[in-house]
Amino acid sequence: MTIRLGITLGDPRGIGPEIARKALGDERLVALTTAHAVHWVVVGPHGTEQPVDHSIGAWAPTGIDEADRARAGALAGRAVLQAADMALSGSLHGVVTAPIDKAALLAGGYDYPGHTEMLGARAGIATTMMLASDQLRVVLATTHIALRDVIGALTHDVIVSTARATRRGLIGDFGIAEPRIALCALNPHAGDSGRFGDEDQRVLEPAAREAGIAGPFPADTVFVRAMRGEFDAVIAPYHDVGMTAIKVASFGSAVNVTLGLPFVRTSPDHGTALDIAGRGIASAESMIAAMSMAIQLVARRRAKV
């Protein structure tokens, strides 16, 4: 049975169209596409769907000045919502999203911190962000918020719900029957018995115990332990500690996976790279990884039906 996967091209000023074109021509992805009978659909910025052919240059909107951030954000946002609606209706089994510019998205009328929150709102479901590679899986308990707001946002309930979403994702999408999940500490040395903050003992430790996960463990060791095989995933308390770990471990091959949606959504682990867009030098490796993982996740879900 055919797998239908959508591709949104992200900010039209960025490298999204280029890396999508390169990925679709990559022999590794072509082989995987053929093996799983995948039909790729480009969800255009004007709310239309176009079957994949070899004219990807026509997929990106033309006539957008590099400085026209609002128009670029509006087009990117419309494509994401169109793809989400197609997936929610069942016409797509999953969506792979090229990078968006978050400031442009806001300027274009879409007040979301990023894809994860935007897709969750469209589906009416709480979503969780995972970054996954062959070396490491990291899940973010808090995402796109200022560092000064993390302590207030990192509540007992947030940690427990993130742990549950992580466990469901590891079992359902990654086929891990008994996931081993660790919680990364918030403070240096996990607070060092309260000397560097009491949040780890007062909030994180009881939440981890209730959720049935290990930790909290200091950030300077927990990711290494996971990479050595001790844990299947690490929950990071805030964006940059988790993103730094996964990008140091696997930059260019990691994939952003949205947990909690009724359809598969993946994305490369990098941004729009506006500084090199249009020069033909962008690497498609993370996009290839995102598209490959989307195929594998959909295939695993469908095998259970």
Secondary structure, DSSP 8 states (H G I E B T S, - for coil): --EEEEEE---TTTTHHHHHHHHHT-HHHHHHHHHTTEEEEEE-TTS-EEE--S-GGGTS-SS--TT-HHHHHHHHHHHHHHHHHHHHHTS-SEEEE----HHHHHHTT---SSHHHHHHHHHTS--EEEEE-SS-EEEESS-SS-GGGHHHH--HHHHHHHHHHHHHHHHHTT--SS--EEEE-SSGGGGTTTTT-SHIIIIIHHHHHHHT-EEEE-HHHHHHHHHTTS-SEEEESSHHHHHHHHHHHHTTT-EEEEES-SSEEEEESS---TTTTTSS----HHHHHHHHHHHHHHHHHHHT-
